Amino acid sequence: MVCRISELLVDSHWPIVIIGAGQAGLSAAHYLWRDGLVPGKDFIILDAGAGPGGAWRERWDSLTLGSTNHVADLPGFPLGTPDPSVPASSVVSDYYSRFERELELCVVRPAEVVTVKSPTPGSGPLEITADIDGERVHLSSRYLINATGTWTHPYVPFVPGIAEFEGRQLHTANFRNVEDFRGLRTLVIGGGISATQFLLELAKVTETLWATRRPPNFTSREFDGNWGLEVERAVRSRTLAGLAPASVVRTTGLPVRQDFLDGVESGVLVSRGMIDAILPHGVHFPGQSAEEQSTSEGLGPSASDHLALPESWQPFEDERVEEVDVIFWNTGFRAALNHLAPLRLRTPDGGISMETEVAVKDDRRIFLVGYGSASSTVGATRAGRIAARELLKRRARAQHVPGQEKAGVSRP
């Protein structure tokens, strides 16, 4: 069910608030529901989207579940085999909508959480300020499961002159249709799977250039179950150390598949190094030797002392200016955690110290799902289960301590 603002008590207190109704948030909600907690009474979900689907509802129409990683099943609710001709945005939005109805979840949307504060650091109720359907609302909760993912926080690195470019600039999150690029010479920046897929699509309608900071991280590793476990283990290690998550491709690597091999041979998937300045109508490459970087600096299962496809790394040796009409930033995303800034959870290294994969070390009221190793669809489902389990254990222990669960104004 969709909970309307009229059904909420302003300044009300909720035992548990989940922020985000994507894969991780819905998974956490399922395990709370399965343990007997009642949606709309024991917990609510605040979701910024206009409808079900999480970040998937914002994806471009050409992205289907036949051309990208599959979506992991939500717990107890298999997706089945989706039609590969239907946009992933439609498939997943419908799938998540059916899941919400099946569990009769209380999802408040559109609900943009502005801040989460704590009058008493590390204890007591959390104060949540949100814009819900155009109205500023204040709530409080005893526990918080944050499942805001990364899609709403695209990352674009600063390059001198970026504000002076007179052509078009866009990020992966803003892509809609390859026809928008027809006849426009396009520089694609970034070394991840999205960049490689876009380059192959764009090459059908225009001339492209590829810029990356490191040699493309192609890996000859088979992308099997063991590979997936090693990826999550490597990312989890950084997360538990309080380090900021590395770029996805540094750990996963790029598969050496036939369409990519063909792209390298044609020159489309050949990096020319990284730009160091942006001009009104072009970009500047500083020039470098290919031998200056002999590895892709991969992490975990993609770590290697050599390049799997050295022919994909051919930086311009001499400095030069290349005229381009479009700069297409495929430079990834960062965890969307700005609303948690008042809690001062970040370490000097830019990460968040974690006690477990989902539990924040310095604040036992807060759980992060869809963060770090839990940012994949499989990891997000698992993280939701772990967060619910750990939260319920803490809640049960707290209920044996007089006054622990009575802070704030309870729901009737």
N, C-alpha and C positions, 0 to 999 in steps of 0.2 A: 504494500500500500504506500501511497505518497502522503506524507504528513504535511499538512498545511500550516502556515504560520499561525492561523487562528486556533490550531489545536495545541500550540505550545504556550506554556506559561512563561511570560517574560520574567526574567530573574529567577527561573526555576533551576532546580538542582537535579542532575541526573547521575546515577551511579557510574555509568560508562557512556562516553561519547566517542564515536568513530568518525574521523574526518576523512572522507573519500570513499566513493562507492565503485572503485575499480576492482581488479582481481583480488588484491590483498584485503581491501576493506570488506568485500562481500564474503571472502573466506573466513575472516575473523567473526563476522556477524553470524555465519552459519554455525560455527562451533560454540558461540555463546548461546544461540538459539537451541542447539542440540543438547546443551547442558541444562536447559529449562528456563533460561532467561527470556523474558517476554519483550519483543520489540515494541517500542512506544511506551514502555513502562520502566524496564531495567536498562535499556540502552536505546540510543537513536543514532542515525547516521546523517551527517551533514555533508552534502555533495555539491560542488560548485557547478557541475554540468547542468545543462538545460534539460537533460533526460538521461536514461540509462546508457551505459556503454563505456564509462570512464574515458580514458584518452583515445580509445579506439574510435569513438564517434567523430573525432576530429581528423582522422586519417584521410588521405586522398583516395579518390575512387578507383584508381588503377591498382591500388594495393589490395590483393585478395589473399585468402588463406592458402592459396596454392603457390604464391610467390614470396611468402615470408614465413618466419617460424610459426608453428601452429600455436593456437591458444590452448593452454592447459585447461582441463576440465575443472569447473567449480566443484567443490566437495559434494558428493552424492547427487550430482546433476550433470550427467555426461552431455556434451555438445552433440556428439554424433559426427557424421561426415558432412561438412558444409559444402555447398555448391561452390566450386572454385571460380565460377564466373560472376558471383555476387560480391560486391565490395565488402571487405572485412569490416568496415564501419557499420554496415547494415546488419551483417551476420552477428557480430558481437553485441551490438546494441539490443537486438532482439533477444539474444541469449541471456544477457544480464537482466533484461526486463522480465523475462519469464521466471528467472531465479528469484528476483525480488518479490514477484507476485506469489510464487510457490511458498516462500517462507513468511509472507505477509510482513516484510521488513518495513520499518518506519524510516523512510528516506526523505529528508528535507532538502528540497532543491528548488531553484538555485540558491545555494547557501555558501557564500564566500567567507571563510574564516579570516578575520583581520589580524587578531592577536590572541595569544594564550598567555596569561600571566599567573603568577603565584604570589599572593600577599605574603605568605610565609615560604621562603625558599625550601623546596624539597618536601614539604608536608602541607596538609590541609587541602581545601578545595582548589581546583584550577579554575580560573576565571576566563571564560571564552567570549570574545566579541565577534559577532558575525553579521554580515549584511545578507538578510534573507528576504528574497523577493522585494528588494528595494527598501527594506526597513532595517535599521540598526537594532540588533537584539543582543542581550547579555544573558549568558547561561553560565552555569558552573558544573563541574563534574569531579568525581573522586578519582576516576581513571580516564586516561586518554589513549586511544589507539590511533596513531597518525598514519594514514595511508594515502598521502597526497601525491606519491610518485614523483615524476620528473617532467612530464610533458608541458606543464605550464611554466617551466623555468628554462627556456632554451638558452644555450650559451653561445655567445659570439665573442671571440678574443679581440682585444684592442689592437688595431694596426694603424699606424700613423696615416692620416688622410682619410680615414673611413667616413668621416662626415662630409667630405668634399666630393665624393663620388656622385656623378650626375646621372649614372645609369640606374638600373634597378638592383636592389639588394633584398634577399629574402633568406629565411632559415627553413630547415626541413619542416618545421611545424607549420609554415605558411604555404607549402607546396599544394597545388590543387590539380593542375593538368599540364601534361608535357607540351600541349599545343601552345601554351602561354610563352614558350621559349622559341618557337619556330623562327628561324632566321636571325636569332640574337646570339652572338658569340658569348658563350657562358663559361665562366671560371667556377669550377666546383672545388670547394675547399673542405678537406676532411678525409680521414682514412678509413672510416667505418663501412659497414655493409650497406647503409643507405646511400652513401656517396657512390659506391661502385654500381649499385643498381640504377641510380639516377643517371650516371654517366652513360650506361648502356642504353637507357631509354632516350636520353637527350640526343645521343649521337644519330638517331634516326631522323631528327628534325633540324639539327643545327651543328655548328662546330663547337667543340669543347676543349677546355684545358683542365688539368687536374693538379691541384696543389696540396701537398701534405708536409707536415713538419718532419716526419720520419719516413723511412722506406715503408711501402705498403706491407702490412703484417700478414702476408699470406703464410699459411701453415700447411704442411703435408699431413698433419695429424688427422685421423679419422674422427668425424664428429659423432661419436657414439656415446653410450651412457657413461663410460669412464671419463671421457672428455668433459661431459657436463658436470660431473662430480668434482673434477679437478678445477674447473672454472669457479664453481661456487666456493670451493675450499680456499682458493687463492684470494677471491674477493672478500670472503669472510675474515681471512687473516688480517687484511688491511683494515676492515671495519672494526674488528675487536681491538686493534691497536690504536684506534682513534684517528686513523689517517683518512683523508678525504678519498672517496672512491676514485679509482683511475678510470680512464676512458674504457668503454666496453671492449673495443677492438684490441686494446693492448693485452687483454686477457683471453678473449675468445679466439682472436686471429680471424683471418679470412679464408674460407675454403678454396682449395684449388679445384674448381669445377670447370667444366668445358666452356661454358659461356664466358667465364672470367679469363680463361686461357685465350679464347678467341679475342676478347677485348684487349688483352695485353699485346697480342700479335698484331692487331689492327692499329695500335697506338692510342686507343681510347683510354685504356686502363694503364697508363704510364704517367707516373708522377713527375712533375718538373721541379720539385722542391717547394719551398714555402716562400710566399711573398713577404717583403718587409716594408712596403709602402703602397698606398692606394692613391691614385691620381684621379682627376675629374673624369677621365675617359679610359682609364686603364689601370694596370698594376705594375709594380716594379719587382722583378726577381733579382736578388743580389748576386746570384751566380755561386755555384759550389761544385766541388768534385764529387762524383758518386762514391768515391772511395772514402770520403770523410765520415760516412756512416755505413758500417758494414753489417749492422743488425737493425732489427725493427724495435729493439728494446721491449720485446714481449714479456709478459708476466705469466706465471702459472704454466698451463699446458702449451701456450704458444711461445714460450721462451726458447730461443735458439741462438747459436753462435754464428749462424749464417742466414742468408736470405733464401727463402724457398723459391722465389721468382725474381732473381736479380734484374731481369730485363724489365720489370715493372718500375724500376727506380732509375730514372735518367734525368736528374736535375740539370737545368741549364747551367753550363759551365761558366759562361760569361754573363755579367749583369745585363739585363735588358728590360725594356718596357713592352708589355703586351696589351694591345687595346682589347677591351671586352665591353659588352653591353650589359651583362648581368653578372653579379657575384652571388653565388649560391652557397650559403654557409651550411655545411653538413658537419657541424662541429659539436654535436651532442647536446646533452642536457645536464642540468645539475639538480640535486634533490630540492624539491619545492618545500622549503622549511622556514621561509622568512617569517611566517606567523608565530613560529616558536622562538624567535630571536630574544624576546624579553626574558626567557628562561635561562639564557646564557649557557647553553649546552655545548657549544662548540669548543674544541681544543685549539691551542695555538697552531696546530698543523691543519686546521680547517675541517677536521672531521668531528665526530661525536663519539665519546668513549662509551662503549657498549659492554654490558655485563654478559649478555648472551647475544645471539644473532638479532634479537628483537627488543631486548630490554635495555633501556638507557641506564648506564652505570650510576650516574649521579642523581637520578630522580626515579624512584621506584613506582611512580604513578604513571609513567609514560612509556609507551611501546611504539617502536617505529617498524612498520611493515612496508614492504616495497622499497626498502632502503638497502644499499650495499648489495650483498649476495642475494637479497630477496627481491631484486628489481626485475628479474625475469618472471614470466608468467608461472612457471613451475615453482620458482623460489617464492613468489608472492603467495601462492596457495599454501605452501608449507609454512611460511611465516605467519599467515593468518591463524593457522591451527596452533602453532607454538605460542603466539601472543595470547590467544584466548585461554589456552591451558595455563600459562604462567600467571595471567591476570586472575583467573578464577582461584588459583591456589593462594595468591596474595590476598584476594578479597575474603576468602574463607578464614584465613588466619586473622585478618583485621577485624572480622566480625566477632571474634572472641575477645577483642580488646574494647572495653566500654568506651563509647564516644567516637570510635574510629570512623564508623560509617554514618555518623549523624551530622557531620558538618554541612552547613548550607541548608537551604529550604528544600525538602524532599518533595518529589512528585506524589500526588495523592494516589 
